[in-house]
Amino acid sequence: MAALQILPLRAAVTPIAGRPCASHQGRAAQPRSLGSLGTPLALVTAASWVASQRRRATAPLVARAAGKEARDSLRVAPARRQLLGAVGAATAAQAQQALAKTAIKPTNEVLKTVDGIRQKRLGNSDVVVSELALGTQRWVSADFNAPDESQCQAFLDRAVLGSGVNLVDTAEQYPIPSDVARPEGLCEEVIGRWMAKEAGRRRKLVIATKITGGFNVTPKNIRSDCEGSLKRLGTDYIDVYQLHWPSRYSPQANWGQSLTYNYSVEEYGGMGMEGASFEELCTSMGSLIKEGKIRGWGLCNDNAFGLTACCETAKRLNVPPPISFQGDYSIIDRKSEENGVFEASSPIHENVGFMAYNALAGGMLTGKYLDQPAALDSPSDDTAEKLMKKPRGRMDTYGWGGTLYRYRSEAAVEAIAAYSALAKRAGLSLSELSLRWCRSRRGCTTVLLGTSSMTQLEEDLRYFQKEEPLPRDLLWEIDRVHMRNRLPIFSSKHVDSSWKGAGEIGEPIP
């Protein structure tokens, strides 16, 4: 069998000076640049080179002949893997060296560890956030088990003053649900009152808040809503100012549940349901950054198109692009890995940090609903009524149970049971498996977790303070379950005219 041959490793980063590599001689293509800096990316070249070497190395193995040649091909496989591993490691090292020479600040870079909690760079910015963050959607809300203000301030004391957590995520629309006694904006006020208790607390906190999305997002409202949040928070700057959902029509605004894109966007926009254009959005955020009112901005509940459009528009207008993207992400909701969001946000592309919410799928990944289904799914009306009178969590309520039904599909429940079995064999709780899995994903910068008790917060801190990664064989078993239940949250065996969204297959849900 012919010996495997590879090119010298120095060929990996040939185009760094702006010259095309050997395999592209004669083409007019220019080296890929990152952001508005115009810096050629050795990373892209290195990846292409590794792919070419993989093809070179594996070519003799493609045609598997009979007899000795076939046996030889099997014997060479371990050597080939070892060779390609060495090539990949060396190339990655060279690519990292090339990246280090540029002005790029790679997102998700671990800059320090505080009390066992790693803190990472968010996007191409100087904003540094903890891997574990406090989510505040239900703080001081009208929900059945929502923490009151004293509990919320205790969470801030423990997480921010007593550990390495520094990020709190909120919104002008929080709490949810709200009422007359607990109006929207109250969460920001609670955080503001906590900071006002002691000088220096503001510097310990990274605040991410949001402007209400959709047609509310106009140049005028971006400014006025930001100033409203600043007033409620009692601060003169916001670290990350986010769109709660896109200002344009997008199927992702329905958490991706729409079955097709609504091409009648002119009609949709004509109804007055669209907000600022990409140009208006980027210009408005750039002005707030220039004035020192925000340090950076980001998107929530958007998609890869919205992210790249914002980034490219910002570069064209010479204003700072978004530094963060917030989306639902969990062990049963991995669509961001496959729909282009993680690819777009990668350091070698748009270089945007990713904030994950609903990492425990509305409580489904705690395992509390495994033995007995959520109230709305109970086959017994009597049982459902009892559960609603004394709910175990949000899934036993009409409000949240209906809103978060996507995490309770038959396929999702089957996947959760499989993950629970894996966790049990590994000596872990389902919650720990789920959260440490999120933490292990390279595309994930931080995980936003809402807590209703100090016990929950202590558990979360303990999981994120563990240094050892999940075993590789366990990660492989998780992937095997995932491949059998690729996107379970949007699967249902009971789709009919009464299905949520009341749609026929293919109906564009606005």
Secondary structure, DSSP 8 states (H G I E B T S, - for coil): --------GGGGGGGGGS---GGGTT------EEGGGTEE-HHHHHHHHHHHHHHHHHHHHHS--STHHHHHHHHHHHHHHHHHHHHHHHHHHHHHHHHHTSS---TT-EEEEETTEEEEE-SSSS-EEESEEEE-TTTT-SSTT---HHHHHHHHIIIIISSS--EEE--TT-SSS--SSS-TTHHHHHHHHHHHTSTTHHHH-EEEEEE--GGG--HHHHHHHHHHHHHHHT-S-EEEEEESS-SS--GGGGTT--SS--S-HHHHHHTT-----HHHHHHHHHHHHHTTSEEEEEEES--HHHHHHHHHHHHHHTS----EEEEE-BTTB-HHHHSSHHHHHSTTTT--EEEEE-TTGGGGGGTTTSSS--GGG-S-HHHHHHHHHS-SSGGGSHHHHHHTGGGGSHHHHHHHHHHHHHHHHTT--HHHHHHHHHHH-TT--EEEE--SSHHHHHHHHHHHH--S---HHHHHHHHHHHHHSSSGGG--S--STTSTT---TT----
